[in-house]
Amino acid sequence: MKNLITLFFVIIISSCKSRDCADLEFIVYSANEKTIGLKGSDKPYTGKCKFLYENGKTNSSREYLKGKYHGEWKFYYKNGSLETHGQYNKGKKTGEWKYYYENGKIKQLNYYKDGEGVGVWKKFNEKGNLYWGKKH
């Protein structure tokens, strides 16, 4: 029983670990379908991965479910500040996507439902003042 519990925790911990996104590639790529898998495998990938800058800081973190973009996606500037934050659901952008300037101020807000732009999209200048808005 003790060995079974240890094995369970090892599986849980390893499944939470991010892998290098460079280990992934498209295993299906067409106009209608894009599926990500591990290099050399034909199985769709489920899990998290990261791309890193040369300086070791995170360039982006991504999540996949059965080879599709799914879950939280973040992109970072080389200085480590957040550039973009959004969510995918089964391969489609969903909810609020936020884009930032390097100084941390909001740059743009976009909204999605099932991959389609919805609501009012907004753009802000580097001081944080709204200068553009468009309804989708």
Secondary structure, 3 states (H helix, E strand, C coil): CHHHHHHHHHHHHHHHCCEEHHHEEEEEECCCCEEEEECCCCCECCEEEEEECCCCCEEEEEEEECCEECEEEEEECCCCCEEEEEEEECCEEEEEEEEECCCCCEEEEEEEECCEEEEEEEEECCCCCEEEEEEC
